[in-house]
Amino acid sequence: MEFTSEGIRNLIIENIEDHPSDISALVGEKFSISRQAVHLHLKNLEEEGVISSEGSTRGKKYFLRVMLERHWTIPLSSGLQEDRIWREHIEPLMKELNTKSNVTDICHYGFTEMVNNVLDHSEAQTFSAHFKATVKNIKMSISDDGVGIFEKIKQAYKLEDHRHAILELAKGKVTIDPERHTGEGIFFTTRMFDYFAIMSDRLFYSRKSKGDDWLIEDKDSDHHGTYVVMEIDRNSPRTEKEIFDKFASETHNYGFTKTHVPVKLAIYGHENLISRSQAKRLLARFDKFKEVLLDFEGVEKIGQAFADEIFRVYKNEHPNVEIIWIRANEEVEKMIQRALDGGLLVPET
């Protein structure tokens, strides 16, 4: 980053959320300038209304100031349409912020897809929408008082529990109404935004685009229904087309033929992935795709039976499904190689 006033300003804005207490030290070290010099830039940003602060001297913390914020509670009724809600409530805010067209498109897609899920599947009485913007991010959230998305998927697919529902949700093509929905909305929304999260039934499921980091956590929450959060950088270069194309196949009319599955979502608690039954749970519905990218980030080790079920047995039974693996550590890689029969698979480079 260039050593200019603008460069210093941009570094502060980009990092202040993760470093509210030590932003001065971070910027000072990056540009080899004194803390007093950094404080002058922080003061200017405060005076401009870009950031705010609390505390004093060594205990001072800095935050991005909220520039625009709205909240709505909307009763569900017949004839209510997600595109109309977007046009009446969210689109004017995007224009007021002079939001880039690609970011507006992503927000449009994510918001309408999540509201459509509420309208068609939640069995809720009302839902709430929240919009918040800083100089850096746009954050939208949607909350309903319905059945809960993980419970709904669990019931529809007769799954073991809510964690199993999250695993299926991550694969894509999950819908309880295949006549009207493709089950693609959450899959693509998850990957379009910098941050995406769902909380329902005391479980918290999230993805950060930075590092492609996935997480499932148990939350001590009394929230009923489903709560969805979507966040994106206002200067993001990402586009809808980029994400759609990533999971489309040129040989299959550019349809949704590829999926990316974080293997660690199949882990329960502190267990290891060792059994064939665990592998079969992971493999469920892989035949809906032509290519499956298995991501082993965060998986410390796997067992021989688990690897054999995926990379030999399933491959032999489903020769038209290509399974590729990435981000496997040395121990996992050795177990995969051991399971391969005649070198049928080649890891992605």
Buried (B, 14 or more C-beta within 10 A) or exposed (E): EEEEEEBBBBBBBBBBBEBBEBBBEBBBEBBEBEEEEBBBBBEBBBEEEBBEBEEEEEEBBBEBBEBEEEEEEBEBEEEBEBEEBBEEBBBEBBEEBEBBEBBBBBBBBBBBBBBBBBBBBBBBEBBBBBBBBBBBBBBBBBBBBBBBBBBBBBEBBEBEEBBBBBBBBBBBBBBBEEEEBEBBBBBBBBBBBBBBBBBBBBBBBBBBBEEBEBBBEEEEEEBBBBBBBBBBBBEBEBBBEEBBEEBBBEEEEEBBBBBBBBBBBBBEEEEEBBBBEBBBBBBBBBEBBBBBBBBBBBBEBBBEBBBBBBBBBBBEEBEEBBBBBBBBEEEBEBBBBEBBEEEEBEBEE
